[in-house]
Amino acid sequence: MEKELQDAFRKLKQRDVDTFPVEVISVQKEAGVCTVKDDELEYTKVRLSSVIDGTGKAFFLFPKIGSSVLVSPINEDLKQLYVEAYSEIESLDLKIGNVQFEIDQEGFLLKKENESLKKVMADLIAAIKAMRFTTN
């Protein structure tokens, strides 16, 4: 009886739709989605984050076009897919409150509201250069 109960619970946990590999054919960074394809179908609006609430405050890994990713359905709904694993990353974007952090092959951007790290460093260097010291 106990074995039958364990088997029944195991069957309940099994998913009808599993994670599957696809190729990235386009990325829409502003929307936080991508379009992917397998051997038979093309899937649009695949989420790059499991939750996209429209505020833009999220963590996104942007896959390289032509790379492979693993996608999974949310609640086994093939119309609600999200990227679960990446083979290659083009860039990342993290937004927390008013802070934004981006990294790509060109470098990085760290920004809070209208102040970027580059601007703060430029202002600091300008202030240091403008300093005048007198000695006795």
N, CA, C and O atoms as a GROMACS GRO file, in nm:
protein
  544
    1MET      N    1   0.082  -0.120   0.000
    1MET     CA    2   0.000   0.000   0.000
    1MET      C    3   0.087   0.127   0.000
    1MET      O    4   0.058   0.223  -0.072
    2GLU      N    5   0.194   0.126   0.082
    2GLU     CA    6   0.280   0.242   0.091
    2GLU      C    7   0.350   0.268  -0.042
    2GLU      O    8   0.362   0.383  -0.084
    3LYS      N    9   0.397   0.163  -0.109
    3LYS     CA   10   0.463   0.178  -0.239
    3LYS      C   11   0.366   0.235  -0.342
    3LYS      O   12   0.405   0.320  -0.422
    4GLU      N   13   0.242   0.192  -0.340
    4GLU     CA   14   0.140   0.244  -0.433
    4GLU      C   15   0.118   0.392  -0.409
    4GLU      O   16   0.102   0.470  -0.503
    5LEU      N   17   0.115   0.431  -0.282
    5LEU     CA   18   0.096   0.572  -0.248
    5LEU      C   19   0.215   0.656  -0.296
    5LEU      O   20   0.196   0.765  -0.349
    6GLN      N   21   0.337   0.605  -0.277
    6GLN     CA   22   0.456   0.676  -0.325
    6GLN      C   23   0.454   0.689  -0.477
    6GLN      O   24   0.487   0.795  -0.530
    7ASP      N   25   0.417   0.584  -0.546
    7ASP     CA   26   0.408   0.589  -0.692
    7ASP      C   27   0.304   0.690  -0.738
    7ASP      O   28   0.325   0.761  -0.836
    8ALA      N   29   0.192   0.696  -0.667
    8ALA     CA   30   0.086   0.791  -0.702
    8ALA      C   31   0.136   0.935  -0.684
    8ALA      O   32   0.110   1.019  -0.770
    9PHE      N   33   0.208   0.963  -0.575
    9PHE     CA   34   0.263   1.097  -0.553
    9PHE      C   35   0.367   1.131  -0.659
    9PHE      O   36   0.373   1.244  -0.706
   10ARG      N   37   0.449   1.034  -0.697
   10ARG     CA   38   0.550   1.055  -0.800
   10ARG      C   39   0.483   1.092  -0.932
   10ARG      O   40   0.532   1.181  -1.003
   11LYS      N   41   0.374   1.027  -0.966
   11LYS     CA   42   0.302   1.057  -1.090
   11LYS      C   43   0.241   1.196  -1.086
   11LYS      O   44   0.236   1.266  -1.187
   12LEU      N   45   0.193   1.238  -0.968
   12LEU     CA   46   0.137   1.373  -0.955
   12LEU      C   47   0.242   1.480  -0.979
   12LEU      O   48   0.212   1.586  -1.035
   13LYS      N   49   0.365   1.454  -0.936
   13LYS     CA   50   0.472   1.551  -0.951
   13LYS      C   51   0.525   1.560  -1.093
   13LYS      O   52   0.586   1.661  -1.129
   14GLN      N   53   0.503   1.458  -1.175
   14GLN     CA   54   0.556   1.459  -1.310
   14GLN      C   55   0.489   1.568  -1.393
   14GLN      O   56   0.368   1.590  -1.384
   15ARG      N   57   0.571   1.634  -1.473
   15ARG     CA   58   0.520   1.739  -1.559
   15ARG      C   59   0.486   1.681  -1.695
   15ARG      O   60   0.553   1.591  -1.745
   16ASP      N   61   0.380   1.735  -1.754
   16ASP     CA   62   0.342   1.693  -1.889
   16ASP      C   63   0.434   1.756  -1.993
   16ASP      O   64   0.464   1.695  -2.096
   17VAL      N   65   0.479   1.879  -1.966
   17VAL     CA   66   0.566   1.951  -2.058
   17VAL      C   67   0.698   1.977  -1.988
   17VAL      O   68   0.701   2.038  -1.881
   18ASP      N   69   0.806   1.930  -2.047
   18ASP     CA   70   0.937   1.944  -1.986
   18ASP      C   71   1.014   2.062  -2.045
   18ASP      O   72   0.972   2.124  -2.142
   19THR      N   73   1.127   2.090  -1.982
   19THR     CA   74   1.222   2.187  -2.034
   19THR      C   75   1.277   2.134  -2.166
   19THR      O   76   1.301   2.014  -2.180
   20PHE      N   77   1.298   2.225  -2.262
   20PHE     CA   78   1.350   2.180  -2.392
   20PHE      C   79   1.447   2.282  -2.450
   20PHE      O   80   1.435   2.402  -2.421
   21PRO      N   81   1.544   2.236  -2.531
   21PRO     CA   82   1.645   2.326  -2.589
   21PRO      C   83   1.594   2.394  -2.715
   21PRO      O   84   1.521   2.334  -2.794
   22VAL      N   85   1.634   2.520  -2.733
   22VAL     CA   86   1.597   2.598  -2.852
   22VAL      C   87   1.713   2.689  -2.889
   22VAL      O   88   1.810   2.703  -2.813
   23GLU      N   89   1.703   2.752  -3.006
   23GLU     CA   90   1.802   2.849  -3.052
   23GLU      C   91   1.741   2.989  -3.046
   23GLU      O   92   1.625   3.008  -3.084
   24VAL      N   93   1.818   3.086  -2.999
   24VAL     CA   94   1.771   3.226  -2.991
   24VAL      C   95   1.782   3.288  -3.129
   24VAL      O   96   1.889   3.286  -3.190
   25ILE      N   97   1.670   3.346  -3.178
   25ILE     CA   98   1.676   3.412  -3.309
   25ILE      C   99   1.660   3.563  -3.300
   25ILE      O  100   1.697   3.634  -3.393
   26SER      N  101   1.606   3.614  -3.188
   26SER     CA  102   1.602   3.759  -3.166
   26SER      C  103   1.580   3.788  -3.018
   26SER      O  104   1.528   3.704  -2.944
   27VAL      N  105   1.622   3.908  -2.976
   27VAL     CA  106   1.607   3.951  -2.837
   27VAL      C  107   1.547   4.091  -2.836
   27VAL      O  108   1.597   4.180  -2.905
   28GLN      N  109   1.442   4.110  -2.759
   28GLN     CA  110   1.381   4.241  -2.741
   28GLN      C  111   1.410   4.285  -2.597
   28GLN      O  112   1.334   4.255  -2.505
   29LYS      N  113   1.522   4.356  -2.580
   29LYS     CA  114   1.569   4.391  -2.446
   29LYS      C  115   1.470   4.478  -2.370
   29LYS      O  116   1.449   4.458  -2.250
   30GLU      N  117   1.408   4.574  -2.438
   30GLU     CA  118   1.315   4.665  -2.370
   30GLU      C  119   1.197   4.590  -2.310
   30GLU      O  120   1.149   4.626  -2.202
   31ALA      N  121   1.151   4.486  -2.378
   31ALA     CA  122   1.036   4.408  -2.331
   31ALA      C  123   1.078   4.293  -2.240
   31ALA      O  124   0.994   4.234  -2.173
   32GLY      N  125   1.207   4.260  -2.238
   32GLY     CA  126   1.254   4.150  -2.156
   32GLY      C  127   1.214   4.013  -2.209
   32GLY      O  128   1.192   3.920  -2.132
   33VAL      N  129   1.205   4.002  -2.342
   33VAL     CA  130   1.164   3.875  -2.404
   33VAL      C  131   1.256   3.844  -2.522
   33VAL      O  132   1.333   3.928  -2.567
   34CYS      N  133   1.244   3.720  -2.570
   34CYS     CA  134   1.318   3.681  -2.689
   34CYS      C  135   1.231   3.588  -2.774
   34CYS      O  136   1.129   3.537  -2.728
   35THR      N  137   1.274   3.568  -2.897
   35THR     CA  138   1.210   3.473  -2.987
   35THR      C  139   1.308   3.360  -3.009
   35THR      O  140   1.427   3.382  -3.035
   36VAL      N  141   1.258   3.238  -2.999
   36VAL     CA  142   1.343   3.120  -3.012
   36VAL      C  143   1.278   3.020  -3.107
   36VAL      O  144   1.160   3.032  -3.139
   37LYS      N  145   1.357   2.922  -3.151
   37LYS     CA  146   1.300   2.819  -3.239
   37LYS      C  147   1.366   2.685  -3.209
   37LYS      O  148   1.482   2.677  -3.168
   38ASP      N  149   1.288   2.580  -3.232
   38ASP     CA  150   1.343   2.445  -3.228
   38ASP      C  151   1.336   2.390  -3.370
   38ASP      O  152   1.326   2.468  -3.465
   39ASP      N  153   1.342   2.262  -3.387
   39ASP     CA  154   1.340   2.204  -3.521
   39ASP      C  155   1.207   2.223  -3.593
   39ASP      O  156   1.201   2.215  -3.716
   40GLU      N  157   1.100   2.248  -3.518
   40GLU     CA  158   0.967   2.253  -3.578
   40GLU      C  159   0.897   2.388  -3.564
   40GLU      O  160   0.832   2.434  -3.658
   41LEU      N  161   0.909   2.450  -3.448
   41LEU     CA  162   0.829   2.569  -3.418
   41LEU      C  163   0.914   2.689  -3.377
   41LEU      O  164   1.029   2.675  -3.336
   42GLU      N  165   0.853   2.807  -3.391
   42GLU     CA  166   0.912   2.931  -3.343
   42GLU      C  167   0.826   2.978  -3.226
   42GLU      O  168   0.703   2.978  -3.234
   43TYR      N  169   0.890   3.017  -3.117
   43TYR     CA  170   0.820   3.062  -2.998
   43TYR      C  171   0.853   3.209  -2.976
   43TYR      O  172   0.970   3.246  -2.969
   44THR      N  173   0.751   3.293  -2.966
   44THR     CA  174   0.771   3.436  -2.945
   44THR      C  175   0.740   3.473  -2.801
   44THR      O  176   0.674   3.398  -2.728
   45LYS      N  177   0.788   3.588  -2.761
   45LYS     CA  178   0.765   3.644  -2.627
   45LYS      C  179   0.804   3.547  -2.515
   45LYS      O  180   0.732   3.531  -2.417
   46VAL      N  181   0.919   3.483  -2.533
   46VAL     CA  182   0.973   3.396  -2.429
   46VAL      C  183   1.040   3.487  -2.325
   46VAL      O  184   1.129   3.565  -2.359
   47ARG      N  185   0.998   3.477  -2.202
   47ARG     CA  186   1.047   3.566  -2.096
   47ARG      C  187   1.194   3.541  -2.064
   47ARG      O  188   1.240   3.427  -2.059
   48LEU      N  189   1.266   3.650  -2.042
   48LEU     CA  190   1.405   3.641  -1.998
   48LEU      C  191   1.414   3.648  -1.845
   48LEU      O  192   1.522   3.634  -1.788
   49SER      N  193   1.302   3.669  -1.782
   49SER     CA  194   1.289   3.665  -1.637
   49SER      C  195   1.157   3.596  -1.609
   49SER      O  196   1.061   3.614  -1.683
   50SER      N  197   1.151   3.517  -1.504
   50SER     CA  198   1.027   3.444  -1.480
   50SER      C  199   0.911   3.537  -1.448
   50SER      O  200   0.795   3.502  -1.471
   51VAL      N  201   0.941   3.656  -1.396
   51VAL     CA  202   0.836   3.754  -1.366
   51VAL      C  203   0.870   3.884  -1.439
   51VAL      O  204   0.976   3.942  -1.419
   52ILE      N  205   0.779   3.928  -1.523
   52ILE     CA  206   0.794   4.057  -1.591
   52ILE      C  207   0.670   4.137  -1.556
   52ILE      O  208   0.560   4.108  -1.603
   53ASP      N  209   0.690   4.240  -1.472
   53ASP     CA  210   0.575   4.316  -1.423
   53ASP      C  211   0.557   4.450  -1.492
   53ASP      O  212   0.468   4.526  -1.456
   54GLY      N  213   0.641   4.480  -1.589
   54GLY     CA  214   0.625   4.606  -1.662
   54GLY      C  215   0.697   4.724  -1.600
   54GLY      O  216   0.704   4.830  -1.663
   55THR      N  217   0.752   4.710  -1.480
   55THR     CA  218   0.821   4.822  -1.417
   55THR      C  219   0.964   4.835  -1.467
   55THR      O  220   1.026   4.940  -1.451
   56GLY      N  221   1.016   4.730  -1.528
   56GLY     CA  222   1.154   4.733  -1.576
   56GLY      C  223   1.255   4.709  -1.467
   56GLY      O  224   1.376   4.708  -1.493
   57LYS      N  225   1.208   4.690  -1.344
   57LYS     CA  226   1.298   4.666  -1.232
   57LYS      C  227   1.311   4.516  -1.214
   57LYS      O  228   1.233   4.452  -1.143
   58ALA      N  229   1.412   4.461  -1.278
   58ALA     CA  230   1.432   4.317  -1.276
   58ALA      C  231   1.576   4.286  -1.308
   58ALA      O  232   1.658   4.376  -1.329
   59PHE      N  233   1.607   4.160  -1.312
   59PHE     CA  234   1.740   4.112  -1.349
   59PHE      C  235   1.726   4.033  -1.478
   59PHE      O  236   1.655   3.933  -1.484
   60PHE      N  237   1.794   4.079  -1.582
   60PHE     CA  238   1.787   4.013  -1.711
   60PHE      C  239   1.925   3.969  -1.756
   60PHE      O  240   2.021   4.046  -1.749
   61LEU      N  241   1.935   3.846  -1.802
   61LEU     CA  242   2.051   3.799  -1.877
   61LEU      C  243   2.005   3.794  -2.022
   61LEU      O  244   1.908   3.726  -2.054
   62PHE      N  245   2.074   3.865  -2.109
   62PHE     CA  246   2.035   3.868  -2.250
   62PHE      C  247   2.121   3.769  -2.328
   62PHE      O  248   2.243   3.783  -2.334
   63PRO      N  249   2.057   3.668  -2.387
   63PRO     CA  250   2.133   3.566  -2.460
   63PRO      C  251   2.185   3.620  -2.593
   63PRO      O  252   2.127   3.711  -2.651
   64LYS      N  253   2.293   3.561  -2.638
   64LYS     CA  254   2.349   3.596  -2.768
   64LYS      C  255   2.262   3.533  -2.877
   64LYS      O  256   2.220   3.418  -2.865
   65ILE      N  257   2.236   3.609  -2.983
   65ILE     CA  258   2.157   3.557  -3.095
   65ILE      C  259   2.234   3.442  -3.158
   65ILE      O  260   2.354   3.452  -3.184
   66GLY      N  261   2.164   3.333  -3.183
   66GLY     CA  262   2.226   3.213  -3.238
   66GLY      C  263   2.270   3.113  -3.132
   66GLY      O  264   2.308   3.001  -3.164
   67SER      N  265   2.264   3.155  -3.005
   67SER     CA  266   2.305   3.064  -2.897
   67SER      C  267   2.190   2.972  -2.859
   67SER      O  268   2.076   2.991  -2.900
   68SER      N  269   2.223   2.873  -2.779
   68SER     CA  270   2.123   2.778  -2.731
   68SER      C  271   2.080   2.815  -2.590
   68SER      O  272   2.161   2.859  -2.508
   69VAL      N  273   1.952   2.799  -2.563
   69VAL     CA  274   1.898   2.819  -2.429
   69VAL      C  275   1.802   2.704  -2.398
   69VAL      O  276   1.753   2.636  -2.488
   70LEU      N  277   1.778   2.684  -2.270
   70LEU     CA  278   1.675   2.590  -2.228
   70LEU      C  279   1.555   2.671  -2.183
   70LEU      O  280   1.569   2.763  -2.103
   71VAL      N  281   1.438   2.636  -2.233
   71VAL     CA  282   1.316   2.706  -2.194
   71VAL      C  283   1.223   2.610  -2.122
   71VAL      O  284   1.221   2.490  -2.149
   72SER      N  285   1.146   2.666  -2.029
   72SER     CA  286   1.049   2.589  -1.952
   72SER      C  287   0.917   2.662  -1.953
   72SER      O  288   0.914   2.785  -1.957
   73PRO      N  289   0.808   2.588  -1.947
   73PRO     CA  290   0.676   2.651  -1.940
   73PRO      C  291   0.641   2.688  -1.796
   73PRO      O  292   0.683   2.621  -1.702
   74ILE      N  293   0.564   2.794  -1.781
   74ILE     CA  294   0.511   2.832  -1.651
   74ILE      C  295   0.376   2.763  -1.639
   74ILE      O  296   0.289   2.781  -1.725
   75ASN      N  297   0.357   2.686  -1.535
   75ASN     CA  298   0.234   2.608  -1.515
   75ASN      C  299   0.201   2.521  -1.636
   75ASN      O  300   0.084   2.503  -1.670
   76GLU      N  301   0.305   2.467  -1.700
   76GLU     CA  302   0.291   2.377  -1.815
   76GLU      C  303   0.216   2.440  -1.933
   76GLU      O  304   0.158   2.369  -2.015
   77ASP      N  305   0.218   2.573  -1.940
   77ASP     CA  306   0.152   2.647  -2.048
   77ASP      C  307   0.257   2.686  -2.152
   77ASP      O  308   0.342   2.771  -2.124
   78LEU      N  309   0.252   2.627  -2.270
   78LEU     CA  310   0.352   2.656  -2.374
   78LEU      C  311   0.342   2.798  -2.428
   78LEU      O  312   0.428   2.840  -2.505
   79LYS      N  313   0.239   2.872  -2.391
   79LYS     CA  314   0.228   3.013  -2.430
   79LYS      C  315   0.296   3.104  -2.328
   79LYS      O  316   0.306   3.224  -2.350
   80GLN      N  317   0.342   3.047  -2.218
   80GLN     CA  318   0.413   3.123  -2.114
   80GLN      C  319   0.546   3.054  -2.085
   80GLN      O  320   0.560   2.982  -1.986
   81LEU      N  321   0.642   3.078  -2.172
   81LEU     CA  322   0.775   3.017  -2.157
   81LEU      C  323   0.872   3.118  -2.097
   81LEU      O  324   0.856   3.238  -2.114
   82TYR      N  325   0.972   3.067  -2.027
   82TYR     CA  326   1.082   3.152  -1.979
   82TYR      C  327   1.214   3.078  -1.998
   82TYR      O  328   1.219   2.955  -1.999
   83VAL      N  329   1.320   3.156  -2.014
   83VAL     CA  330   1.453   3.098  -2.032
   83VAL      C  331   1.506   3.055  -1.896
   83VAL      O  332   1.510   3.133  -1.801
   84GLU      N  333   1.546   2.930  -1.890
   84GLU     CA  334   1.593   2.873  -1.764
   84GLU      C  335   1.745   2.863  -1.757
   84GLU      O  336   1.804   2.877  -1.650
   85ALA      N  337   1.810   2.838  -1.872
   85ALA     CA  338   1.956   2.825  -1.875
   85ALA      C  339   2.008   2.878  -2.008
   85ALA      O  340   1.940   2.870  -2.110
   86TYR      N  341   2.131   2.930  -2.006
   86TYR     CA  342   2.191   2.997  -2.122
   86TYR      C  343   2.322   2.930  -2.159
   86TYR      O  344   2.396   2.884  -2.072
   87SER      N  345   2.352   2.924  -2.290
   87SER     CA  346   2.484   2.876  -2.332
   87SER      C  347   2.580   2.994  -2.350
   87SER      O  348   2.699   2.981  -2.322
   88GLU      N  349   2.529   3.109  -2.396
   88GLU     CA  350   2.611   3.230  -2.413
   88GLU      C  351   2.530   3.353  -2.376
   88GLU      O  352   2.412   3.363  -2.408
   89ILE      N  353   2.596   3.446  -2.308
   89ILE     CA  354   2.532   3.570  -2.265
   89ILE      C  355   2.593   3.685  -2.344
   89ILE      O  356   2.715   3.694  -2.359
   90GLU      N  357   2.508   3.774  -2.395
   90GLU     CA  358   2.556   3.895  -2.462
   90GLU      C  359   2.575   4.007  -2.360
   90GLU      O  360   2.673   4.080  -2.366
   91SER      N  361   2.479   4.019  -2.267
   91SER     CA  362   2.487   4.124  -2.166
   91SER      C  363   2.394   4.091  -2.051
   91SER      O  364   2.312   3.999  -2.058
   92LEU      N  365   2.409   4.170  -1.943
   92LEU     CA  366   2.315   4.158  -1.832
   92LEU      C  367   2.270   4.296  -1.790
   92LEU      O  368   2.341   4.395  -1.812
   93ASP      N  369   2.152   4.301  -1.731
   93ASP     CA  370   2.093   4.428  -1.688
   93ASP      C  371   2.024   4.403  -1.555
   93ASP      O  372   1.935   4.318  -1.545
   94LEU      N  373   2.065   4.479  -1.453
   94LEU     CA  374   2.005   4.467  -1.321
   94LEU      C  375   1.954   4.604  -1.279
   94LEU      O  376   2.029   4.702  -1.282
   95LYS      N  377   1.827   4.610  -1.240
   95LYS     CA  378   1.769   4.736  -1.192
   95LYS      C  379   1.705   4.710  -1.056
   95LYS      O  380   1.618   4.624  -1.041
   96ILE      N  381   1.752   4.788  -0.958
   96ILE     CA  382   1.696   4.781  -0.823
   96ILE      C  383   1.664   4.924  -0.784
   96ILE      O  384   1.755   5.006  -0.766
   97GLY      N  385   1.537   4.956  -0.769
   97GLY     CA  386   1.499   5.092  -0.737
   97GLY      C  387   1.549   5.188  -0.844
   97GLY      O  388   1.519   5.170  -0.962
   98ASN      N  389   1.627   5.289  -0.803
   98ASN     CA  390   1.682   5.386  -0.897
   98ASN      C  391   1.823   5.350  -0.944
   98ASN      O  392   1.887   5.429  -1.013
   99VAL      N  393   1.870   5.233  -0.907
   99VAL     CA  394   2.006   5.191  -0.942
   99VAL      C  395   2.001   5.096  -1.062
   99VAL      O  396   1.920   5.004  -1.067
  100GLN      N  397   2.089   5.121  -1.158
  100GLN     CA  398   2.098   5.037  -1.278
  100GLN      C  399   2.242   4.991  -1.296
  100GLN      O  400   2.336   5.070  -1.283
  101PHE      N  401   2.258   4.862  -1.326
  101PHE     CA  402   2.390   4.804  -1.350
  101PHE      C  403   2.382   4.721  -1.477
  101PHE      O  404   2.304   4.626  -1.485
  102GLU      N  405   2.464   4.756  -1.576
  102GLU     CA  406   2.467   4.684  -1.703
  102GLU      C  407   2.610   4.640  -1.732
  102GLU      O  408   2.706   4.712  -1.703
  103ILE      N  409   2.624   4.520  -1.789
  103ILE     CA  410   2.755   4.470  -1.832
  103ILE      C  411   2.740   4.410  -1.970
  103ILE      O  412   2.647   4.335  -1.998
  104ASP      N  413   2.837   4.445  -2.059
  104ASP     CA  414   2.846   4.378  -2.189
  104ASP      C  415   2.995   4.372  -2.225
  104ASP      O  416   3.080   4.406  -2.143
  105GLN      N  417   3.026   4.329  -2.345
  105GLN     CA  418   3.167   4.313  -2.383
  105GLN      C  419   3.241   4.445  -2.393
  105GLN      O  420   3.365   4.447  -2.391
  106GLU      N  421   3.171   4.555  -2.402
  106GLU     CA  422   3.233   4.687  -2.410
  106GLU      C  423   3.271   4.742  -2.273
  106GLU      O  424   3.355   4.831  -2.264
  107GLY      N  425   3.210   4.689  -2.167
  107GLY     CA  426   3.237   4.740  -2.033
  107GLY      C  427   3.114   4.732  -1.946
  107GLY      O  428   3.032   4.641  -1.959
  108PHE      N  429   3.103   4.829  -1.855
  108PHE     CA  430   2.989   4.828  -1.765
  108PHE      C  431   2.937   4.969  -1.742
  108PHE      O  432   3.008   5.068  -1.765
  109LEU      N  433   2.813   4.977  -1.695
  109LEU     CA  434   2.751   5.104  -1.660
  109LEU      C  435   2.692   5.086  -1.521
  109LEU      O  436   2.614   4.994  -1.497
  110LEU      N  437   2.728   5.176  -1.431
  110LEU     CA  438   2.669   5.179  -1.297
  110LEU      C  439   2.608   5.317  -1.283
  110LEU      O  440   2.677   5.418  -1.294
  111LYS      N  441   2.478   5.322  -1.257
  111LYS     CA  442   2.407   5.449  -1.260
  111LYS      C  443   2.304   5.452  -1.147
  111LYS      O  444   2.235   5.353  -1.122
  112LYS      N  445   2.294   5.567  -1.080
  112LYS     CA  446   2.188   5.590  -0.981
  112LYS      C  447   2.120   5.720  -1.018
  112LYS      O  448   2.182   5.826  -1.018
  113GLU      N  449   1.992   5.710  -1.050
  113GLU     CA  450   1.914   5.822  -1.101
  113GLU      C  451   1.986   5.882  -1.220
  113GLU      O  452   2.001   5.814  -1.322
  114ASN      N  453   2.032   6.008  -1.214
  114ASN     CA  454   2.101   6.070  -1.327
  114ASN      C  455   2.253   6.070  -1.311
  114ASN      O  456   2.324   6.128  -1.393
  115GLU      N  457   2.303   6.007  -1.206
  115GLU     CA  458   2.446   6.004  -1.178
  115GLU      C  459   2.505   5.870  -1.221
  115GLU      O  460   2.466   5.765  -1.170
  116SER      N  461   2.598   5.874  -1.314
  116SER     CA  462   2.668   5.751  -1.352
  116SER      C  463   2.804   5.749  -1.283
  116SER      O  464   2.855   5.854  -1.243
  117LEU      N  465   2.861   5.632  -1.270
  117LEU     CA  466   2.994   5.619  -1.210
  117LEU      C  467   3.096   5.699  -1.291
  117LEU      O  468   3.186   5.760  -1.234
  118LYS      N  469   3.083   5.698  -1.422
  118LYS     CA  470   3.175   5.772  -1.509
  118LYS      C  471   3.169   5.922  -1.478
  118LYS      O  472   3.272   5.988  -1.470
  119LYS      N  473   3.048   5.975  -1.461
  119LYS     CA  474   3.031   6.118  -1.432
  119LYS      C  475   3.088   6.152  -1.294
  119LYS      O  476   3.155   6.254  -1.278
  120VAL      N  477   3.062   6.068  -1.196
  120VAL     CA  478   3.114   6.092  -1.061
  120VAL      C  479   3.267   6.092  -1.062
  120VAL      O  480   3.329   6.179  -1.001
  121MET      N  481   3.327   5.996  -1.133
  121MET     CA  482   3.474   5.990  -1.141
  121MET      C  483   3.530   6.111  -1.216
  121MET      O  484   3.633   6.166  -1.176
  122ALA      N  485   3.464   6.154  -1.322
  122ALA     CA  486   3.510   6.272  -1.397
  122ALA      C  487   3.503   6.396  -1.308
  122ALA      O  488   3.595   6.478  -1.310
  123ASP      N  489   3.394   6.410  -1.231
  123ASP     CA  490   3.381   6.524  -1.140
  123ASP      C  491   3.489   6.519  -1.032
  123ASP      O  492   3.545   6.623  -0.996
  124LEU      N  493   3.519   6.401  -0.980
  124LEU     CA  494   3.623   6.386  -0.878
  124LEU      C  495   3.759   6.425  -0.933
  124LEU      O  496   3.834   6.498  -0.868
  125ILE      N  497   3.792   6.378  -1.052
  125ILE     CA  498   3.921   6.411  -1.114
  125ILE      C  499   3.931   6.560  -1.141
  125ILE      O  500   4.036   6.620  -1.119
  126ALA      N  501   3.823   6.621  -1.189
  126ALA     CA  502   3.822   6.766  -1.214
  126ALA      C  503   3.843   6.842  -1.084
  126ALA      O  504   3.916   6.941  -1.081
  127ALA      N  505   3.779   6.798  -0.976
  127ALA     CA  506   3.795   6.865  -0.846
  127ALA      C  507   3.938   6.851  -0.795
  127ALA      O  508   3.993   6.946  -0.739
  128ILE      N  509   3.997   6.734  -0.812
  128ILE     CA  510   4.136   6.714  -0.768
  128ILE      C  511   4.230   6.802  -0.848
  128ILE      O  512   4.322   6.861  -0.791
  129LYS      N  513   4.209   6.812  -0.979
  129LYS     CA  514   4.295   6.896  -1.064
  129LYS      C  515   4.281   7.043  -1.028
  129LYS      O  516   4.377   7.120  -1.043
  130ALA      N  517   4.164   7.083  -0.982
  130ALA     CA  518   4.141   7.224  -0.948
  130ALA      C  519   4.196   7.262  -0.811
  130ALA      O  520   4.200   7.380  -0.777
  131MET      N  521   4.238   7.166  -0.733
  131MET     CA  522   4.289   7.194  -0.599
  131MET      C  523   4.421   7.270  -0.606
  131MET      O  524   4.506   7.243  -0.692
  132ARG      N  525   4.438   7.364  -0.517
  132ARG     CA  526   4.561   7.442  -0.506
  132ARG      C  527   4.608   7.434  -0.361
  132ARG      O  528   4.531   7.454  -0.267
  133PHE      N  529   4.736   7.406  -0.346
  133PHE     CA  530   4.793   7.396  -0.212
  133PHE      C  531   4.905   7.499  -0.199
  133PHE      O  532   4.983   7.520  -0.292
  134THR      N  533   4.910   7.560  -0.085
  134THR     CA  534   5.020   7.655  -0.058
  134THR      C  535   5.106   7.598   0.055
  134THR      O  536   5.056   7.534   0.148
  135THR      N  537   5.234   7.622   0.044
  135THR     CA  538   5.326   7.576   0.148
  135THR      C  539   5.403   7.696   0.200
  135THR      O  540   5.420   7.795   0.129
  136ASN      N  541   5.449   7.687   0.322
  136ASN     CA  542   5.525   7.797   0.383
  136ASN      C  543   5.670   7.789   0.349
  136ASN      O  544   5.748   7.874   0.392
   0.00000   0.00000   0.00000
